[in-house]
């Protein structure tokens, strides 16, 4: 299992903020591989809100005692004092991102972005932008640089805006078979991202044209296959920088880049700092909080 999380003031205790209209208290991600299951049950809920994004696989949620299987491309919203009961199973390979937030105007903010008071499951679609925003929040809350609390709220608002845009997009009739094909493609690239990947070869092996494949993949994920692979590589490299002692060249090779210099340039383009600078910031932050 891979996990990466961050908490305001390093505290896991939920809290209600009445000073700000919107405030982020914690965020993180889980990816299950070998762990059989990961249950969560909060009978009395929490005093804050939680928004979970199912990026891949599926998860099992219970609302009013009834199970609902939520697959990739959906978000789940829990409100204060609602019972929270959900399960992740390793065999279903879930990748889930979550954020807890509070504030004195949250209900109206959610309404503004089209999220009704009685909604629990939000059909958000699959987007690498969602993952990027969650990862940005995790990083900000870990590093705690100047004005990080304000930036966290801005990232969360961007998330709400993207959800709202998804609501407003004119629905297109989706062919279930095509969607299944794209889901298989997403899973293939997710598990082979660190190997040489040819979009042309993948399309040819499935007897489809490259242009048709890219068009439908983008409709399904809001990104092209090549962009999806690149983002998988950089985000997994970021995880390795945070959780291992591998050097930059080793990480570059592990995520699929033969040229460490090219990897460093692309990483900086994605995250604003080079891999070495990112790791240095993490070490500085750890030293500050250890004092």
Secondary structure as UniProt FT lines:
FT   STRAND          2..7
FT   HELIX           8..10
FT   STRAND          23..31
FT   STRAND          37..42
FT   TURN            43..44
FT   STRAND          49..56
FT   STRAND          58..63
FT   TURN            64..65
FT   STRAND          66..71
FT   TURN            72..73
FT   STRAND          74..78
FT   TURN            80..81
FT   STRAND          84..89
FT   HELIX           90..92
FT   STRAND          95..102
FT   HELIX           106..112
FT   TURN            113..114
FT   TURN            117..118
FT   STRAND          121..123
FT   HELIX           128..143
FT   TURN            146..147
FT   HELIX           148..168
FT   HELIX           176..192
FT   TURN            193..194
FT   HELIX           199..205
FT   TURN            206..207
FT   HELIX           210..221
FT   HELIX           225..243
FT   HELIX           248..254
FT   TURN            255..256
FT   HELIX           260..271
FT   HELIX           275..290
//
